[in-house]
């Protein structure tokens, strides 16, 4: 494949409305919280796993936002903005 989106599938920005970064960050946090709650329920270690997995979700979300901002900066380096 040549890197283009398959025919008939809209680009990601059209689906998310440009809120992809924030939605991804929120999703990582909620996923970590749910995994932590599940492990707390499974093991009986009441708040420990929820705290650990929530912090992991926040960390992964922040790391992905950092990566995304670096990608945006790299793309913007080639744009002169008319100067």
C-alpha positions in Angstrom: 0.0 0.0 0.0 1.2 3.5 -0.7 0.3 5.1 2.7 -3.0 6.6 1.6 -6.2 5.8 3.4 -8.3 3.0 1.8 -11.0 4.1 -0.5 -14.3 4.9 1.2 -12.7 5.4 4.7 -12.7 9.1 5.8 -9.5 10.5 7.4 -9.2 10.3 11.1 -9.6 14.1 11.5 -13.0 13.9 9.8 -14.2 11.4 12.3 -12.8 12.9 15.5 -13.2 16.5 14.5 -9.6 17.4 15.5 -10.0 16.3 19.1 -8.1 13.1 18.7 -5.2 14.1 21.1 -7.6 14.9 24.0 -9.7 11.9 23.4 -6.7 9.6 23.3 -5.4 11.1 26.6 -8.8 10.6 28.2 -9.0 7.1 26.9 -5.6 6.1 28.3 -6.7 7.4 31.8 -10.0 5.6 31.7 -8.5 2.4 30.5 -5.9 2.5 33.3 -8.6 3.1 35.8 -10.7 0.2 34.6 -7.8 -2.2 34.5 -6.9 -1.1 38.1 -10.5 -1.6 39.3 -10.6 -5.0 37.7 -7.3 -6.1 39.4 -8.5 -4.7 42.7 -11.6 -6.7 42.4 -9.6 -9.8 41.4 -6.9 -9.6 44.1 -8.7 -7.7 46.8 -6.0 -5.1 47.2 -8.5 -2.3 47.3 -7.0 1.0 46.2 -3.4 -0.1 45.3 -4.0 -1.4 41.8 -6.4 1.4 40.9 -3.9 4.0 41.9 -1.0 2.2 40.1 -2.9 1.6 36.8 -4.4 5.1 36.8 -1.0 6.6 37.2 0.3 4.4 34.4 -2.6 5.6 32.2 -1.8 9.2 32.9 1.9 8.6 32.2 1.2 6.8 28.9 -1.3 9.5 27.9 1.2 12.3 28.6 3.9 10.4 26.7 1.7 10.0 23.7 0.7 13.7 23.8 4.4 14.5 23.9 5.1 12.3 20.9 2.1 13.9 19.0 3.3 17.4 19.7 6.8 16.5 18.5 5.3 15.2 15.3 3.3 18.4 14.8 6.5 20.5 15.4 8.4 18.5 12.8 5.6 19.0 10.3 5.6 22.7 11.0 9.3 23.2 10.5 8.9 23.0 6.7 6.1 25.6 6.6 7.2 29.2 6.2 3.9 30.9 7.0 4.6 33.5 4.4 7.7 35.0 6.1 
